[in-house]
Amino acid sequence: FAPPAYRIEVDPGQEPGVRLLAETLRRQAWAGRTEVDGATVRVQVKDPDAAAMRLVPLLGTAGLRISLIERERPTLEDVFLELVAHDDGEADGDAGGGPTAAERRAGAAAAQAAVPESAGAEAAR
């Protein structure tokens, strides 16, 4: 559901270069959300194949002493934020004229409420 991310750590004392690296990453077509925490940059990627080919060469030109490059699996928070962002986009309605996410949830709840308890018990057997 959520894209993979890379965590990049640099040796201490290079924070101005870390901020510049984060800005450079944000301009890459394959990069998504980019966060800086001290000497660490975490970048989610939109295109994992492009990121795998282009990240290391980009880091080589940054002029920083890199201590760690690690590909991370999406965290539960990443998945949640991706789903919420996707759901929020759908809640505004889409150009196709279909039901919004809120309308689909309301319809599912109404359908479940319309099923008699005895039918639910029979189906569980």
Phi and psi restraints in degrees (value plus and minus 20) as a CYANA .aco file:
   2 ALA   PHI    -124.9   -84.9
   2 ALA   PSI     129.9   169.9
   3 PRO   PHI     -92.4   -52.4
   3 PRO   PSI     137.9   177.9
   4 PRO   PHI     -89.5   -49.5
   4 PRO   PSI     148.9   188.9
   5 ALA   PHI    -156.9  -116.9
   5 ALA   PSI     138.3   178.3
   6 TYR   PHI    -136.9   -96.9
   6 TYR   PSI     118.2   158.2
   7 ARG   PHI    -129.8   -89.8
   7 ARG   PSI     106.7   146.7
   8 ILE   PHI    -141.4  -101.4
   8 ILE   PSI     103.4   143.4
   9 GLU   PHI    -134.8   -94.8
   9 GLU   PSI     119.5   159.5
  10 VAL   PHI    -136.4   -96.4
  10 VAL   PSI     141.0   181.0
  11 ASP   PHI     -80.4   -40.4
  11 ASP   PSI     127.2   167.2
  12 PRO   PHI     -77.4   -37.4
  12 PRO   PSI     135.3   175.3
  13 GLY   PHI      69.5   109.5
  13 GLY   PSI     -11.7    28.3
  14 GLN   PHI    -137.5   -97.5
  14 GLN   PSI       5.4    45.4
  15 GLU   PHI     -75.5   -35.5
  15 GLU   PSI     -61.4   -21.4
  16 PRO   PHI     -79.8   -39.8
  16 PRO   PSI     -58.3   -18.3
  17 GLY   PHI     -88.7   -48.7
  17 GLY   PSI     -51.3   -11.3
  18 VAL   PHI     -85.9   -45.9
  18 VAL   PSI     -63.0   -23.0
  19 ARG   PHI     -83.9   -43.9
  19 ARG   PSI     -59.7   -19.7
  20 LEU   PHI     -84.8   -44.8
  20 LEU   PSI     -60.8   -20.8
  21 LEU   PHI     -80.5   -40.5
  21 LEU   PSI     -63.9   -23.9
  22 ALA   PHI     -80.6   -40.6
  22 ALA   PSI     -62.1   -22.1
  23 GLU   PHI     -83.8   -43.8
  23 GLU   PSI     -60.6   -20.6
  24 THR   PHI     -83.9   -43.9
  24 THR   PSI     -61.8   -21.8
  25 LEU   PHI     -84.3   -44.3
  25 LEU   PSI     -60.3   -20.3
  26 ARG   PHI     -80.5   -40.5
  26 ARG   PSI     -45.8    -5.8
  27 ARG   PHI    -105.3   -65.3
  27 ARG   PSI     -25.1    14.9
  28 GLN   PHI    -100.6   -60.6
  28 GLN   PSI     117.4   157.4
  29 ALA   PHI     -82.9   -42.9
  29 ALA   PSI     -49.6    -9.6
  30 TRP   PHI    -106.0   -66.0
  30 TRP   PSI     -29.1    10.9
  31 ALA   PHI    -114.2   -74.2
  31 ALA   PSI     124.1   164.1
  32 GLY   PHI    -130.3   -90.3
  32 GLY   PSI    -155.4  -115.4
  33 ARG   PHI     -78.7   -38.7
  33 ARG   PSI     111.5   151.5
  34 THR   PHI    -146.5  -106.5
  34 THR   PSI     108.1   148.1
  35 GLU   PHI    -144.7  -104.7
  35 GLU   PSI     125.8   165.8
  36 VAL   PHI    -138.1   -98.1
  36 VAL   PSI     113.6   153.6
  37 ASP   PHI    -158.2  -118.2
  37 ASP   PSI      73.6   113.6
  38 GLY   PHI      45.5    85.5
  38 GLY   PSI    -135.6   -95.6
  39 ALA   PHI    -117.2   -77.2
  39 ALA   PSI      -2.4    37.6
  40 THR   PHI    -141.8  -101.8
  40 THR   PSI     115.9   155.9
  41 VAL   PHI    -138.4   -98.4
  41 VAL   PSI     114.4   154.4
  42 ARG   PHI    -142.5  -102.5
  42 ARG   PSI     104.0   144.0
  43 VAL   PHI    -146.3  -106.3
  43 VAL   PSI     104.1   144.1
  44 GLN   PHI    -101.1   -61.1
  44 GLN   PSI     129.0   169.0
  45 VAL   PHI    -137.0   -97.0
  45 VAL   PSI     121.4   161.4
  46 LYS   PHI    -106.8   -66.8
  46 LYS   PSI     -51.4   -11.4
  47 ASP   PHI    -147.8  -107.8
  47 ASP   PSI      73.3   113.3
  48 PRO   PHI     -78.9   -38.9
  48 PRO   PSI     -55.6   -15.6
  49 ASP   PHI     -86.8   -46.8
  49 ASP   PSI     -64.9   -24.9
  50 ALA   PHI     -85.1   -45.1
  50 ALA   PSI     -61.1   -21.1
  51 ALA   PHI     -82.6   -42.6
  51 ALA   PSI     -61.7   -21.7
  52 ALA   PHI     -81.3   -41.3
  52 ALA   PSI     -54.5   -14.5
  53 MET   PHI    -104.6   -64.6
  53 MET   PSI     -49.0    -9.0
  54 ARG   PHI    -127.5   -87.5
  54 ARG   PSI     -38.7     1.3
  55 LEU   PHI     -85.2   -45.2
  55 LEU   PSI     -71.5   -31.5
  56 VAL   PHI     -81.8   -41.8
  56 VAL   PSI     -66.3   -26.3
  57 PRO   PHI     -79.1   -39.1
  57 PRO   PSI     -58.3   -18.3
  58 LEU   PHI     -83.0   -43.0
  58 LEU   PSI     -62.7   -22.7
  59 LEU   PHI     -84.1   -44.1
  59 LEU   PSI     -54.3   -14.3
  60 GLY   PHI     -83.3   -43.3
  60 GLY   PSI     -48.9    -8.9
  61 THR   PHI    -111.1   -71.1
  61 THR   PSI     -25.0    15.0
  62 ALA   PHI     -95.3   -55.3
  62 ALA   PSI     -39.4     0.6
  63 GLY   PHI      53.6    93.6
  63 GLY   PSI       2.7    42.7
  64 LEU   PHI    -127.5   -87.5
  64 LEU   PSI     133.1   173.1
  65 ARG   PHI    -107.2   -67.2
  65 ARG   PSI      84.0   124.0
  66 ILE   PHI    -104.9   -64.9
  66 ILE   PSI     109.5   149.5
  67 SER   PHI    -123.7   -83.7
  67 SER   PSI     -39.6     0.4
  68 LEU   PHI    -177.9  -137.9
  68 LEU   PSI     115.8   155.8
  69 ILE   PHI    -148.9  -108.9
  69 ILE   PSI     100.2   140.2
  70 GLU   PHI    -156.4  -116.4
  70 GLU   PSI     111.5   151.5
  71 ARG   PHI    -105.9   -65.9
  71 ARG   PSI     106.7   146.7
  72 GLU   PHI    -127.1   -87.1
  72 GLU   PSI     124.2   164.2
  73 ARG   PHI     -97.3   -57.3
  73 ARG   PSI     131.6   171.6
  74 PRO   PHI     -79.5   -39.5
  74 PRO   PSI     118.0   158.0
  75 THR   PHI    -102.2   -62.2
  75 THR   PSI     148.0   188.0
  76 LEU   PHI     -79.1   -39.1
  76 LEU   PSI     -58.6   -18.6
  77 GLU   PHI     -82.9   -42.9
  77 GLU   PSI     -61.6   -21.6
  78 ASP   PHI     -80.0   -40.0
  78 ASP   PSI     -65.2   -25.2
  79 VAL   PHI     -83.3   -43.3
  79 VAL   PSI     -65.0   -25.0
  80 PHE   PHI     -79.6   -39.6
  80 PHE   PSI     -68.4   -28.4
  81 LEU   PHI     -83.0   -43.0
  81 LEU   PSI     -57.9   -17.9
  82 GLU   PHI     -84.7   -44.7
  82 GLU   PSI     -63.3   -23.3
  83 LEU   PHI     -88.0   -48.0
  83 LEU   PSI     -61.2   -21.2
  84 VAL   PHI     -85.6   -45.6
  84 VAL   PSI     -63.8   -23.8
  85 ALA   PHI     -82.3   -42.3
  85 ALA   PSI     -61.8   -21.8
  86 HIS   PHI     -85.7   -45.7
  86 HIS   PSI     -63.3   -23.3
  87 ASP   PHI     -85.9   -45.9
  87 ASP   PSI     -60.6   -20.6
  88 ASP   PHI     -82.3   -42.3
  88 ASP   PSI     -59.4   -19.4
  89 GLY   PHI     -83.9   -43.9
  89 GLY   PSI     -56.5   -16.5
  90 GLU   PHI     -95.4   -55.4
  90 GLU   PSI     -49.7    -9.7
  91 ALA   PHI     -83.7   -43.7
  91 ALA   PSI     -43.6    -3.6
  92 ASP   PHI     -97.4   -57.4
  92 ASP   PSI     -25.5    14.5
  93 GLY   PHI      71.2   111.2
  93 GLY   PSI     135.1   175.1
  94 ASP   PHI    -138.3   -98.3
  94 ASP   PSI     147.0   187.0
  95 ALA   PHI     -87.0   -47.0
  95 ALA   PSI     -37.6     2.4
  96 GLY   PHI     -97.6   -57.6
  96 GLY   PSI     -28.9    11.1
  97 GLY   PHI      59.6    99.6
  97 GLY   PSI     -12.5    27.5
  98 GLY   PHI     -96.0   -56.0
  98 GLY   PSI     156.6   196.6
  99 PRO   PHI     -87.7   -47.7
  99 PRO   PSI     128.2   168.2
 100 THR   PHI     -97.0   -57.0
 100 THR   PSI     149.5   189.5
 101 ALA   PHI     -79.8   -39.8
 101 ALA   PSI     -61.2   -21.2
 102 ALA   PHI     -83.5   -43.5
 102 ALA   PSI     -59.8   -19.8
 103 GLU   PHI     -86.9   -46.9
 103 GLU   PSI     -58.1   -18.1
 104 ARG   PHI     -85.1   -45.1
 104 ARG   PSI     -61.5   -21.5
 105 ARG   PHI     -84.5   -44.5
 105 ARG   PSI     -63.0   -23.0
 106 ALA   PHI     -84.0   -44.0
 106 ALA   PSI     -60.3   -20.3
 107 GLY   PHI     -85.0   -45.0
 107 GLY   PSI     -60.3   -20.3
 108 ALA   PHI     -85.8   -45.8
 108 ALA   PSI     -60.6   -20.6
 109 ALA   PHI     -85.8   -45.8
 109 ALA   PSI     -60.9   -20.9
 110 ALA   PHI     -86.1   -46.1
 110 ALA   PSI     -59.2   -19.2
 111 ALA   PHI     -85.4   -45.4
 111 ALA   PSI     -59.7   -19.7
 112 GLN   PHI     -88.9   -48.9
 112 GLN   PSI     -58.0   -18.0
 113 ALA   PHI     -88.0   -48.0
 113 ALA   PSI     -46.2    -6.2
 114 ALA   PHI     -98.2   -58.2
 114 ALA   PSI     -34.2     5.8
 115 VAL   PHI    -101.1   -61.1
 115 VAL   PSI     101.9   141.9
 116 PRO   PHI     -83.2   -43.2
 116 PRO   PSI     130.4   170.4
 117 GLU   PHI     -78.8   -38.8
 117 GLU   PSI     -57.4   -17.4
 118 SER   PHI     -84.8   -44.8
 118 SER   PSI     -54.2   -14.2
 119 ALA   PHI     -89.1   -49.1
 119 ALA   PSI     -57.9   -17.9
 120 GLY   PHI     -86.0   -46.0
 120 GLY   PSI     -58.1   -18.1
 121 ALA   PHI     -88.8   -48.8
 121 ALA   PSI     -58.7   -18.7
 122 GLU   PHI     -86.6   -46.6
 122 GLU   PSI     -57.8   -17.8
 123 ALA   PHI     -88.8   -48.8
 123 ALA   PSI     -49.1    -9.1
 124 ALA   PHI     -93.2   -53.2
 124 ALA   PSI     -40.6    -0.6
